[in-house]
Amino acid sequence: MISLSKSKYCNFWQCPKMAWLNKYKPEEKTEDSGLEAVLTRGNEVGDLAMSLFGDYAEVTVFSEDKLDLSAMIKRTKEEIEKGTEVICEASFSYNGLYCAVDILKKEDDGYAIYEVKSSSEGEEEPEPKAVYVADISYQKYVLEHCGIKVTDTNLVTLNKDYIREDELDIQKLFLIINVDDRVRDEIANVETNLAKAEIILNDETEPDYNLAERCHDPYDCQFWNYCTKKLPEKNVFSLYRMPFKKKIEFYRKGIIDYKDLLICEDITNNTQIRQMEFSLYDKGTYVEPDNIRDFLKSLSYPLYFLDFETMQPAVPQFKGTKPYQQIPFQYSLHYIEKEGDKLKHKEFLAVSGEDPRRAIAEALCRDIPMNVCTTAYNRSFECTRLKELAETYPDLSEHLLNIRDHIVDLLIPFQSGYYYNKAMGGSFSIKSVLPAIFPDDPELDYHNLEGVHNGSEAMNIFPQIQFMEPEEQERARRNLLKYCELDTYAMVKVWQELIRVIK
């Protein structure tokens, strides 16, 4: 017999080796700095969804800061016997298998399952992830073996098309997707999966599972580094913009090392070829001076360097916003008024807990004159935020769109291959380019910052400032400002390097 929760079952469904490693070698996980934020977001969405059908009974029980599963199963039985219409976290156990149903709703001839996820779907042709269907199928299997008649199965997600009014409308916020047909097909696989899980997870010998297409998003797997530790440091999975399916094809053929890949006629992408050549052979820095010179001609004084920081609330907090909409709350702006002038800096950071959009839009119009040249790194992000602000505030739209229309992308020389060295690897983000060009400058090292080292940390910290003590608030704001300032200062340094190499 094997003991499994629904999360462990889903782990096994996704990858048996991942489930085995979770049990026997959890220390091999790569730390995920964003995991806590994901869990917090999931709890927020789950708590809101509980009231979708009106009054409900929640059977969650904690004992010494841990879920008391036995008590939860007992309370679930009591609520069912009472005829409670809606039970949240309804808990069941069968033959070592445990599950808690997010929302169990009483119907005329049985119960309906509603599994809540913090992901978002559109109203037209939603496409629930296969693992969500496997999750619900496992729940139905357990409930039916506990004597519960399951009338229908549903997935509850955020509605990505919902736009908040003054008040949050949870009936419109959530999208209920019936998955009966897909569950009917998937539930036939549950017993087979359980039998495999019993063999694999009760055996202390690590299962021999090779990398495959199921690993399609390595960044979602905390064991990716463990599973690839025997590969050469530079391997096919490091290649720039090659589809994962294609990488797996090379891997299966044993074409993994850069030396083998470089002589492969199937690889014709110049950026990928340059990446491998410069990694294998010490070629210094590759430069195309004429193309860099042409790019620099597209810039003019006064010259501005702009970078936004945004947050993405799962549940829209402000009127006119959608789930997971990018809300800009901060920017840094370095600028030089004319050639040879001193570098200057301006910045904006909104008040946590308030809608920052009007204030940041007004600040942008105040700090960036019309018709001046502004640079951004990967300009599509800043341009989209400016367009959204312009649509929200028509009285500022002319100025905001003028800023957008005069933005030049500082990414171009690197993504186009005009400038390259091997330290960039397969990434041309500012976080890769900066240390590749300035490897020994502590002033440009994001690791030397306090509190905030990347955009994800900024996104998670800003909304929490409103709940901090004054001294902690001041420190968090200072850290955010220093981080964003480094982003635009990094752009200045990169621009200066481009000028240097053409001279």
Contacts in CASP RR format, 6 or more apart in sequence:
PFRMAT RR
TARGET T0000
AUTHOR 0000-0000-0000
METHOD contacts of the structure
MODEL  1
MISLSKSKYCNFWQCPKMAWLNKYKPEEKTEDSGLEAVLTRGNEVGDLAM
SLFGDYAEVTVFSEDKLDLSAMIKRTKEEIEKGTEVICEASFSYNGLYCA
VDILKKEDDGYAIYEVKSSSEGEEEPEPKAVYVADISYQKYVLEHCGIKV
TDTNLVTLNKDYIREDELDIQKLFLIINVDDRVRDEIANVETNLAKAEII
LNDETEPDYNLAERCHDPYDCQFWNYCTKKLPEKNVFSLYRMPFKKKIEF
YRKGIIDYKDLLICEDITNNTQIRQMEFSLYDKGTYVEPDNIRDFLKSLS
YPLYFLDFETMQPAVPQFKGTKPYQQIPFQYSLHYIEKEGDKLKHKEFLA
VSGEDPRRAIAEALCRDIPMNVCTTAYNRSFECTRLKELAETYPDLSEHL
LNIRDHIVDLLIPFQSGYYYNKAMGGSFSIKSVLPAIFPDDPELDYHNLE
GVHNGSEAMNIFPQIQFMEPEEQERARRNLLKYCELDTYAMVKVWQELIR
VIK
1 95 0 8 1.000
1 96 0 8 1.000
1 198 0 8 1.000
2 96 0 8 1.000
2 194 0 8 1.000
2 197 0 8 1.000
2 198 0 8 1.000
2 201 0 8 1.000
2 202 0 8 1.000
3 96 0 8 1.000
3 97 0 8 1.000
3 98 0 8 1.000
4 12 0 8 1.000
4 96 0 8 1.000
4 97 0 8 1.000
4 98 0 8 1.000
4 194 0 8 1.000
4 197 0 8 1.000
5 98 0 8 1.000
5 99 0 8 1.000
6 98 0 8 1.000
6 99 0 8 1.000
6 100 0 8 1.000
6 135 0 8 1.000
6 138 0 8 1.000
6 139 0 8 1.000
6 142 0 8 1.000
8 19 0 8 1.000
8 22 0 8 1.000
9 97 0 8 1.000
9 134 0 8 1.000
9 135 0 8 1.000
9 138 0 8 1.000
9 193 0 8 1.000
9 194 0 8 1.000
9 197 0 8 1.000
10 131 0 8 1.000
10 134 0 8 1.000
10 135 0 8 1.000
10 138 0 8 1.000
11 18 0 8 1.000
11 19 0 8 1.000
11 22 0 8 1.000
12 18 0 8 1.000
12 19 0 8 1.000
12 193 0 8 1.000
12 196 0 8 1.000
12 197 0 8 1.000
12 200 0 8 1.000
12 201 0 8 1.000
13 131 0 8 1.000
13 134 0 8 1.000
13 193 0 8 1.000
14 131 0 8 1.000
14 214 0 8 1.000
15 209 0 8 1.000
15 214 0 8 1.000
15 215 0 8 1.000
15 221 0 8 1.000
16 196 0 8 1.000
16 197 0 8 1.000
16 200 0 8 1.000
16 207 0 8 1.000
16 209 0 8 1.000
17 206 0 8 1.000
17 207 0 8 1.000
17 209 0 8 1.000
17 223 0 8 1.000
17 227 0 8 1.000
18 221 0 8 1.000
18 223 0 8 1.000
19 197 0 8 1.000
19 200 0 8 1.000
19 201 0 8 1.000
20 200 0 8 1.000
20 201 0 8 1.000
20 206 0 8 1.000
20 207 0 8 1.000
21 28 0 8 1.000
21 29 0 8 1.000
21 206 0 8 1.000
21 223 0 8 1.000
21 226 0 8 1.000
22 29 0 8 1.000
23 201 0 8 1.000
24 204 0 8 1.000
24 206 0 8 1.000
25 206 0 8 1.000
25 226 0 8 1.000
28 223 0 8 1.000
28 226 0 8 1.000
29 222 0 8 1.000
29 223 0 8 1.000
30 222 0 8 1.000
30 223 0 8 1.000
30 224 0 8 1.000
30 225 0 8 1.000
30 226 0 8 1.000
32 222 0 8 1.000
33 456 0 8 1.000
33 457 0 8 1.000
34 456 0 8 1.000
34 460 0 8 1.000
36 460 0 8 1.000
37 456 0 8 1.000
37 459 0 8 1.000
37 460 0 8 1.000
38 118 0 8 1.000
41 118 0 8 1.000
41 314 0 8 1.000
42 118 0 8 1.000
42 314 0 8 1.000
44 118 0 8 1.000
44 314 0 8 1.000
44 315 0 8 1.000
45 116 0 8 1.000
45 117 0 8 1.000
45 118 0 8 1.000
45 158 0 8 1.000
45 314 0 8 1.000
45 315 0 8 1.000
46 102 0 8 1.000
46 116 0 8 1.000
46 118 0 8 1.000
48 170 0 8 1.000
48 173 0 8 1.000
48 174 0 8 1.000
48 315 0 8 1.000
49 102 0 8 1.000
49 103 0 8 1.000
49 114 0 8 1.000
49 116 0 8 1.000
49 156 0 8 1.000
49 170 0 8 1.000
49 174 0 8 1.000
50 56 0 8 1.000
50 58 0 8 1.000
50 88 0 8 1.000
50 103 0 8 1.000
51 170 0 8 1.000
52 103 0 8 1.000
52 114 0 8 1.000
52 156 0 8 1.000
52 170 0 8 1.000
52 171 0 8 1.000
52 174 0 8 1.000
52 176 0 8 1.000
53 85 0 8 1.000
53 86 0 8 1.000
53 103 0 8 1.000
53 105 0 8 1.000
54 86 0 8 1.000
55 85 0 8 1.000
55 86 0 8 1.000
56 84 0 8 1.000
56 85 0 8 1.000
56 86 0 8 1.000
56 87 0 8 1.000
56 88 0 8 1.000
56 103 0 8 1.000
57 79 0 8 1.000
57 84 0 8 1.000
57 86 0 8 1.000
57 87 0 8 1.000
57 88 0 8 1.000
58 87 0 8 1.000
58 88 0 8 1.000
58 89 0 8 1.000
59 72 0 8 1.000
59 75 0 8 1.000
59 76 0 8 1.000
59 79 0 8 1.000
59 87 0 8 1.000
59 88 0 8 1.000
59 89 0 8 1.000
59 90 0 8 1.000
59 91 0 8 1.000
60 67 0 8 1.000
60 72 0 8 1.000
60 88 0 8 1.000
60 89 0 8 1.000
61 67 0 8 1.000
61 68 0 8 1.000
61 71 0 8 1.000
61 72 0 8 1.000
61 75 0 8 1.000
62 68 0 8 1.000
63 71 0 8 1.000
69 91 0 8 1.000
69 93 0 8 1.000
69 98 0 8 1.000
72 89 0 8 1.000
72 91 0 8 1.000
72 100 0 8 1.000
73 91 0 8 1.000
73 92 0 8 1.000
73 93 0 8 1.000
75 91 0 8 1.000
76 87 0 8 1.000
76 90 0 8 1.000
76 91 0 8 1.000
76 92 0 8 1.000
79 87 0 8 1.000
79 90 0 8 1.000
80 87 0 8 1.000
80 148 0 8 1.000
83 106 0 8 1.000
84 106 0 8 1.000
85 105 0 8 1.000
85 106 0 8 1.000
86 103 0 8 1.000
86 104 0 8 1.000
86 105 0 8 1.000
86 106 0 8 1.000
87 101 0 8 1.000
87 103 0 8 1.000
87 104 0 8 1.000
88 102 0 8 1.000
88 103 0 8 1.000
88 104 0 8 1.000
89 100 0 8 1.000
89 101 0 8 1.000
89 102 0 8 1.000
90 100 0 8 1.000
90 101 0 8 1.000
90 103 0 8 1.000
90 104 0 8 1.000
91 98 0 8 1.000
91 99 0 8 1.000
91 100 0 8 1.000
91 101 0 8 1.000
92 98 0 8 1.000
92 99 0 8 1.000
92 100 0 8 1.000
92 101 0 8 1.000
92 142 0 8 1.000
92 143 0 8 1.000
92 146 0 8 1.000
92 148 0 8 1.000
93 142 0 8 1.000
93 146 0 8 1.000
94 142 0 8 1.000
94 145 0 8 1.000
94 146 0 8 1.000
95 145 0 8 1.000
97 138 0 8 1.000
97 141 0 8 1.000
97 142 0 8 1.000
97 145 0 8 1.000
97 194 0 8 1.000
98 142 0 8 1.000
99 138 0 8 1.000
99 139 0 8 1.000
99 142 0 8 1.000
99 143 0 8 1.000
101 113 0 8 1.000
101 114 0 8 1.000
101 115 0 8 1.000
101 139 0 8 1.000
101 143 0 8 1.000
102 114 0 8 1.000
102 115 0 8 1.000
102 116 0 8 1.000
102 156 0 8 1.000
103 113 0 8 1.000
103 114 0 8 1.000
103 116 0 8 1.000
103 156 0 8 1.000
104 111 0 8 1.000
104 112 0 8 1.000
104 113 0 8 1.000
104 114 0 8 1.000
105 111 0 8 1.000
105 112 0 8 1.000
105 114 0 8 1.000
107 151 0 8 1.000
107 152 0 8 1.000
109 149 0 8 1.000
109 151 0 8 1.000
110 148 0 8 1.000
110 149 0 8 1.000
110 150 0 8 1.000
110 151 0 8 1.000
111 143 0 8 1.000
111 148 0 8 1.000
111 149 0 8 1.000
111 150 0 8 1.000
111 151 0 8 1.000
112 150 0 8 1.000
112 151 0 8 1.000
112 152 0 8 1.000
112 153 0 8 1.000
112 154 0 8 1.000
113 136 0 8 1.000
113 139 0 8 1.000
113 140 0 8 1.000
113 143 0 8 1.000
113 150 0 8 1.000
113 152 0 8 1.000
113 153 0 8 1.000
113 154 0 8 1.000
114 154 0 8 1.000
114 155 0 8 1.000
114 156 0 8 1.000
114 176 0 8 1.000
115 132 0 8 1.000
115 135 0 8 1.000
115 136 0 8 1.000
115 139 0 8 1.000
115 153 0 8 1.000
115 154 0 8 1.000
115 155 0 8 1.000
115 156 0 8 1.000
116 156 0 8 1.000
116 157 0 8 1.000
117 132 0 8 1.000
117 155 0 8 1.000
117 156 0 8 1.000
117 157 0 8 1.000
118 157 0 8 1.000
118 158 0 8 1.000
118 314 0 8 1.000
119 129 0 8 1.000
119 157 0 8 1.000
119 158 0 8 1.000
120 157 0 8 1.000
120 158 0 8 1.000
120 159 0 8 1.000
120 160 0 8 1.000
120 323 0 8 1.000
120 324 0 8 1.000
121 127 0 8 1.000
121 128 0 8 1.000
121 157 0 8 1.000
121 158 0 8 1.000
121 159 0 8 1.000
121 160 0 8 1.000
121 175 0 8 1.000
121 177 0 8 1.000
122 159 0 8 1.000
122 160 0 8 1.000
122 161 0 8 1.000
122 175 0 8 1.000
123 159 0 8 1.000
123 161 0 8 1.000
123 175 0 8 1.000
126 157 0 8 1.000
126 175 0 8 1.000
126 177 0 8 1.000
128 155 0 8 1.000
128 157 0 8 1.000
128 177 0 8 1.000
128 179 0 8 1.000
128 182 0 8 1.000
132 155 0 8 1.000
132 179 0 8 1.000
133 155 0 8 1.000
133 179 0 8 1.000
133 182 0 8 1.000
133 183 0 8 1.000
133 186 0 8 1.000
134 186 0 8 1.000
136 153 0 8 1.000
136 154 0 8 1.000
136 155 0 8 1.000
136 179 0 8 1.000
136 183 0 8 1.000
137 153 0 8 1.000
137 183 0 8 1.000
137 186 0 8 1.000
137 187 0 8 1.000
137 189 0 8 1.000
137 190 0 8 1.000
138 190 0 8 1.000
139 153 0 8 1.000
140 150 0 8 1.000
140 153 0 8 1.000
140 183 0 8 1.000
140 187 0 8 1.000
141 187 0 8 1.000
141 190 0 8 1.000
141 191 0 8 1.000
143 150 0 8 1.000
144 150 0 8 1.000
152 178 0 8 1.000
152 180 0 8 1.000
153 178 0 8 1.000
153 179 0 8 1.000
153 180 0 8 1.000
153 183 0 8 1.000
154 176 0 8 1.000
154 177 0 8 1.000
154 178 0 8 1.000
154 179 0 8 1.000
155 176 0 8 1.000
155 177 0 8 1.000
155 179 0 8 1.000
156 174 0 8 1.000
156 175 0 8 1.000
156 176 0 8 1.000
156 177 0 8 1.000
157 174 0 8 1.000
157 175 0 8 1.000
157 177 0 8 1.000
158 173 0 8 1.000
158 174 0 8 1.000
158 175 0 8 1.000
158 314 0 8 1.000
158 315 0 8 1.000
158 323 0 8 1.000
158 324 0 8 1.000
159 172 0 8 1.000
159 173 0 8 1.000
159 174 0 8 1.000
159 175 0 8 1.000
159 323 0 8 1.000
160 322 0 8 1.000
160 323 0 8 1.000
160 324 0 8 1.000
161 322 0 8 1.000
162 169 0 8 1.000
162 172 0 8 1.000
162 173 0 8 1.000
162 316 0 8 1.000
162 322 0 8 1.000
162 323 0 8 1.000
163 316 0 8 1.000
163 320 0 8 1.000
163 321 0 8 1.000
163 322 0 8 1.000
164 173 0 8 1.000
164 316 0 8 1.000
164 317 0 8 1.000
164 318 0 8 1.000
164 319 0 8 1.000
164 320 0 8 1.000
164 321 0 8 1.000
164 322 0 8 1.000
165 319 0 8 1.000
165 320 0 8 1.000
166 319 0 8 1.000
168 315 0 8 1.000
168 316 0 8 1.000
173 315 0 8 1.000
173 316 0 8 1.000
173 323 0 8 1.000
200 207 0 8 1.000
211 227 0 8 1.000
211 228 0 8 1.000
211 248 0 8 1.000
211 251 0 8 1.000
212 248 0 8 1.000
213 244 0 8 1.000
213 245 0 8 1.000
213 248 0 8 1.000
215 221 0 8 1.000
215 224 0 8 1.000
215 227 0 8 1.000
215 244 0 8 1.000
215 248 0 8 1.000
216 244 0 8 1.000
216 245 0 8 1.000
217 244 0 8 1.000
218 224 0 8 1.000
218 228 0 8 1.000
218 237 0 8 1.000
218 244 0 8 1.000
221 227 0 8 1.000
228 235 0 8 1.000
228 237 0 8 1.000
231 237 0 8 1.000
231 256 0 8 1.000
232 256 0 8 1.000
232 257 0 8 1.000
232 258 0 8 1.000
234 257 0 8 1.000
234 258 0 8 1.000
234 276 0 8 1.000
234 279 0 8 1.000
234 280 0 8 1.000
235 256 0 8 1.000
235 257 0 8 1.000
235 258 0 8 1.000
236 242 0 8 1.000
236 247 0 8 1.000
236 250 0 8 1.000
236 251 0 8 1.000
236 255 0 8 1.000
236 256 0 8 1.000
236 261 0 8 1.000
237 247 0 8 1.000
237 251 0 8 1.000
238 275 0 8 1.000
238 425 0 8 1.000
238 426 0 8 1.000
239 247 0 8 1.000
239 261 0 8 1.000
239 272 0 8 1.000
239 275 0 8 1.000
239 276 0 8 1.000
239 426 0 8 1.000
240 269 0 8 1.000
240 271 0 8 1.000
240 272 0 8 1.000
240 275 0 8 1.000
240 425 0 8 1.000
240 426 0 8 1.000
240 427 0 8 1.000
241 269 0 8 1.000
241 271 0 8 1.000
241 272 0 8 1.000
242 269 0 8 1.000
242 272 0 8 1.000
250 256 0 8 1.000
250 261 0 8 1.000
250 264 0 8 1.000
254 260 0 8 1.000
255 261 0 8 1.000
255 264 0 8 1.000
258 276 0 8 1.000
258 279 0 8 1.000
258 280 0 8 1.000
259 280 0 8 1.000
261 267 0 8 1.000
261 276 0 8 1.000
262 273 0 8 1.000
262 276 0 8 1.000
262 277 0 8 1.000
262 280 0 8 1.000
267 273 0 8 1.000
270 417 0 8 1.000
271 417 0 8 1.000
274 286 0 8 1.000
274 417 0 8 1.000
274 420 0 8 1.000
275 420 0 8 1.000
275 422 0 8 1.000
275 424 0 8 1.000
275 425 0 8 1.000
275 426 0 8 1.000
277 283 0 8 1.000
278 284 0 8 1.000
278 286 0 8 1.000
278 420 0 8 1.000
278 421 0 8 1.000
278 422 0 8 1.000
279 422 0 8 1.000
279 425 0 8 1.000
283 422 0 8 1.000
284 421 0 8 1.000
284 422 0 8 1.000
285 419 0 8 1.000
285 420 0 8 1.000
285 421 0 8 1.000
285 501 0 8 1.000
286 417 0 8 1.000
286 419 0 8 1.000
286 420 0 8 1.000
286 421 0 8 1.000
287 418 0 8 1.000
287 419 0 8 1.000
287 501 0 8 1.000
288 417 0 8 1.000
288 418 0 8 1.000
288 419 0 8 1.000
289 501 0 8 1.000
289 502 0 8 1.000
291 413 0 8 1.000
291 416 0 8 1.000
291 418 0 8 1.000
292 413 0 8 1.000
292 418 0 8 1.000
292 419 0 8 1.000
292 498 0 8 1.000
292 501 0 8 1.000
292 502 0 8 1.000
293 502 0 8 1.000
295 412 0 8 1.000
295 413 0 8 1.000
295 418 0 8 1.000
295 498 0 8 1.000
296 498 0 8 1.000
296 499 0 8 1.000
296 502 0 8 1.000
298 408 0 8 1.000
299 373 0 8 1.000
299 375 0 8 1.000
299 408 0 8 1.000
299 495 0 8 1.000
300 373 0 8 1.000
301 336 0 8 1.000
301 337 0 8 1.000
301 338 0 8 1.000
301 339 0 8 1.000
301 373 0 8 1.000
302 335 0 8 1.000
302 336 0 8 1.000
302 337 0 8 1.000
302 338 0 8 1.000
302 369 0 8 1.000
302 372 0 8 1.000
302 373 0 8 1.000
303 335 0 8 1.000
303 336 0 8 1.000
303 372 0 8 1.000
303 373 0 8 1.000
303 374 0 8 1.000
303 375 0 8 1.000
304 333 0 8 1.000
304 334 0 8 1.000
304 335 0 8 1.000
304 368 0 8 1.000
304 372 0 8 1.000
304 373 0 8 1.000
304 374 0 8 1.000
304 375 0 8 1.000
305 333 0 8 1.000
305 334 0 8 1.000
305 335 0 8 1.000
305 374 0 8 1.000
305 375 0 8 1.000
305 376 0 8 1.000
305 410 0 8 1.000
305 488 0 8 1.000
305 491 0 8 1.000
305 492 0 8 1.000
305 495 0 8 1.000
306 331 0 8 1.000
306 332 0 8 1.000
306 333 0 8 1.000
306 368 0 8 1.000
306 374 0 8 1.000
306 375 0 8 1.000
306 376 0 8 1.000
306 382 0 8 1.000
306 407 0 8 1.000
306 488 0 8 1.000
307 331 0 8 1.000
307 332 0 8 1.000
307 376 0 8 1.000
307 377 0 8 1.000
307 382 0 8 1.000
307 484 0 8 1.000
307 487 0 8 1.000
307 488 0 8 1.000
307 491 0 8 1.000
308 328 0 8 1.000
308 330 0 8 1.000
308 331 0 8 1.000
308 381 0 8 1.000
308 382 0 8 1.000
308 385 0 8 1.000
309 328 0 8 1.000
309 329 0 8 1.000
309 330 0 8 1.000
309 331 0 8 1.000
309 455 0 8 1.000
309 458 0 8 1.000
309 459 0 8 1.000
309 462 0 8 1.000
309 480 0 8 1.000
309 483 0 8 1.000
309 484 0 8 1.000
310 326 0 8 1.000
310 327 0 8 1.000
310 328 0 8 1.000
310 329 0 8 1.000
310 385 0 8 1.000
310 459 0 8 1.000
311 326 0 8 1.000
311 327 0 8 1.000
311 329 0 8 1.000
311 459 0 8 1.000
311 462 0 8 1.000
311 463 0 8 1.000
312 324 0 8 1.000
312 325 0 8 1.000
312 326 0 8 1.000
312 327 0 8 1.000
312 459 0 8 1.000
313 321 0 8 1.000
313 323 0 8 1.000
313 324 0 8 1.000
313 325 0 8 1.000
313 327 0 8 1.000
313 463 0 8 1.000
314 323 0 8 1.000
314 324 0 8 1.000
315 323 0 8 1.000
316 322 0 8 1.000
316 323 0 8 1.000
316 325 0 8 1.000
317 353 0 8 1.000
317 355 0 8 1.000
318 327 0 8 1.000
318 355 0 8 1.000
318 357 0 8 1.000
319 355 0 8 1.000
320 392 0 8 1.000
321 327 0 8 1.000
325 388 0 8 1.000
326 384 0 8 1.000
326 385 0 8 1.000
326 388 0 8 1.000
327 356 0 8 1.000
327 357 0 8 1.000
328 356 0 8 1.000
328 357 0 8 1.000
328 360 0 8 1.000
328 385 0 8 1.000
328 389 0 8 1.000
329 349 0 8 1.000
329 350 0 8 1.000
329 352 0 8 1.000
329 356 0 8 1.000
329 360 0 8 1.000
329 462 0 8 1.000
330 347 0 8 1.000
330 348 0 8 1.000
330 349 0 8 1.000
330 350 0 8 1.000
330 356 0 8 1.000
330 360 0 8 1.000
330 458 0 8 1.000
330 462 0 8 1.000
330 480 0 8 1.000
330 481 0 8 1.000
330 484 0 8 1.000
331 347 0 8 1.000
331 348 0 8 1.000
331 360 0 8 1.000
331 363 0 8 1.000
331 364 0 8 1.000
331 484 0 8 1.000
332 345 0 8 1.000
332 346 0 8 1.000
332 347 0 8 1.000
332 481 0 8 1.000
332 484 0 8 1.000
332 485 0 8 1.000
332 487 0 8 1.000
332 488 0 8 1.000
332 489 0 8 1.000
333 345 0 8 1.000
333 346 0 8 1.000
333 347 0 8 1.000
333 367 0 8 1.000
333 368 0 8 1.000
333 488 0 8 1.000
334 343 0 8 1.000
334 344 0 8 1.000
334 345 0 8 1.000
334 488 0 8 1.000
334 489 0 8 1.000
334 491 0 8 1.000
334 492 0 8 1.000
335 343 0 8 1.000
335 344 0 8 1.000
335 345 0 8 1.000
335 346 0 8 1.000
336 342 0 8 1.000
336 343 0 8 1.000
336 344 0 8 1.000
337 344 0 8 1.000
343 492 0 8 1.000
345 485 0 8 1.000
345 488 0 8 1.000
345 489 0 8 1.000
346 367 0 8 1.000
347 481 0 8 1.000
347 484 0 8 1.000
347 485 0 8 1.000
348 359 0 8 1.000
348 360 0 8 1.000
348 363 0 8 1.000
348 364 0 8 1.000
348 367 0 8 1.000
349 477 0 8 1.000
349 480 0 8 1.000
349 481 0 8 1.000
349 484 0 8 1.000
350 356 0 8 1.000
350 359 0 8 1.000
350 360 0 8 1.000
350 462 0 8 1.000
351 359 0 8 1.000
351 466 0 8 1.000
352 462 0 8 1.000
352 463 0 8 1.000
352 464 0 8 1.000
352 465 0 8 1.000
352 466 0 8 1.000
352 473 0 8 1.000
353 463 0 8 1.000
353 465 0 8 1.000
353 466 0 8 1.000
357 389 0 8 1.000
357 392 0 8 1.000
357 393 0 8 1.000
358 393 0 8 1.000
360 389 0 8 1.000
361 389 0 8 1.000
361 392 0 8 1.000
361 393 0 8 1.000
361 396 0 8 1.000
361 400 0 8 1.000
362 396 0 8 1.000
364 386 0 8 1.000
364 389 0 8 1.000
364 399 0 8 1.000
364 400 0 8 1.000
364 403 0 8 1.000
365 396 0 8 1.000
365 399 0 8 1.000
365 400 0 8 1.000
365 403 0 8 1.000
368 374 0 8 1.000
368 403 0 8 1.000
370 399 0 8 1.000
370 402 0 8 1.000
370 403 0 8 1.000
371 402 0 8 1.000
371 406 0 8 1.000
372 406 0 8 1.000
373 406 0 8 1.000
373 408 0 8 1.000
374 403 0 8 1.000
374 406 0 8 1.000
374 407 0 8 1.000
374 408 0 8 1.000
375 407 0 8 1.000
375 408 0 8 1.000
375 409 0 8 1.000
375 410 0 8 1.000
375 491 0 8 1.000
375 495 0 8 1.000
376 382 0 8 1.000
376 383 0 8 1.000
376 407 0 8 1.000
376 408 0 8 1.000
376 409 0 8 1.000
376 410 0 8 1.000
376 491 0 8 1.000
377 409 0 8 1.000
377 410 0 8 1.000
377 411 0 8 1.000
377 429 0 8 1.000
377 430 0 8 1.000
377 487 0 8 1.000
377 491 0 8 1.000
377 494 0 8 1.000
378 409 0 8 1.000
378 411 0 8 1.000
378 429 0 8 1.000
379 407 0 8 1.000
379 408 0 8 1.000
379 409 0 8 1.000
379 410 0 8 1.000
379 411 0 8 1.000
380 409 0 8 1.000
382 404 0 8 1.000
382 407 0 8 1.000
383 404 0 8 1.000
383 407 0 8 1.000
386 400 0 8 1.000
386 401 0 8 1.000
386 403 0 8 1.000
386 404 0 8 1.000
386 407 0 8 1.000
387 400 0 8 1.000
387 401 0 8 1.000
387 404 0 8 1.000
389 396 0 8 1.000
389 400 0 8 1.000
390 396 0 8 1.000
390 397 0 8 1.000
390 400 0 8 1.000
390 401 0 8 1.000
390 404 0 8 1.000
391 397 0 8 1.000
393 400 0 8 1.000
410 491 0 8 1.000
410 494 0 8 1.000
410 495 0 8 1.000
411 428 0 8 1.000
412 418 0 8 1.000
413 419 0 8 1.000
413 498 0 8 1.000
414 420 0 8 1.000
414 424 0 8 1.000
414 428 0 8 1.000
414 433 0 8 1.000
415 428 0 8 1.000
419 497 0 8 1.000
419 498 0 8 1.000
419 501 0 8 1.000
421 436 0 8 1.000
421 437 0 8 1.000
423 432 0 8 1.000
423 435 0 8 1.000
423 436 0 8 1.000
423 439 0 8 1.000
424 432 0 8 1.000
424 433 0 8 1.000
424 436 0 8 1.000
425 432 0 8 1.000
425 436 0 8 1.000
426 432 0 8 1.000
430 487 0 8 1.000
430 490 0 8 1.000
430 491 0 8 1.000
430 494 0 8 1.000
431 446 0 8 1.000
431 454 0 8 1.000
433 494 0 8 1.000
434 444 0 8 1.000
434 490 0 8 1.000
434 493 0 8 1.000
434 494 0 8 1.000
435 444 0 8 1.000
435 445 0 8 1.000
437 493 0 8 1.000
437 494 0 8 1.000
437 497 0 8 1.000
438 444 0 8 1.000
438 493 0 8 1.000
442 448 0 8 1.000
444 486 0 8 1.000
444 489 0 8 1.000
444 490 0 8 1.000
444 493 0 8 1.000
446 453 0 8 1.000
446 454 0 8 1.000
446 483 0 8 1.000
446 486 0 8 1.000
447 453 0 8 1.000
449 479 0 8 1.000
449 482 0 8 1.000
449 483 0 8 1.000
449 486 0 8 1.000
450 479 0 8 1.000
450 482 0 8 1.000
451 457 0 8 1.000
451 461 0 8 1.000
451 476 0 8 1.000
451 479 0 8 1.000
451 483 0 8 1.000
452 458 0 8 1.000
452 461 0 8 1.000
452 479 0 8 1.000
452 480 0 8 1.000
452 482 0 8 1.000
452 483 0 8 1.000
453 483 0 8 1.000
454 483 0 8 1.000
455 483 0 8 1.000
457 483 0 8 1.000
458 480 0 8 1.000
458 483 0 8 1.000
458 484 0 8 1.000
461 476 0 8 1.000
461 479 0 8 1.000
461 480 0 8 1.000
462 476 0 8 1.000
462 480 0 8 1.000
464 476 0 8 1.000
465 473 0 8 1.000
465 476 0 8 1.000
465 477 0 8 1.000
468 476 0 8 1.000
END
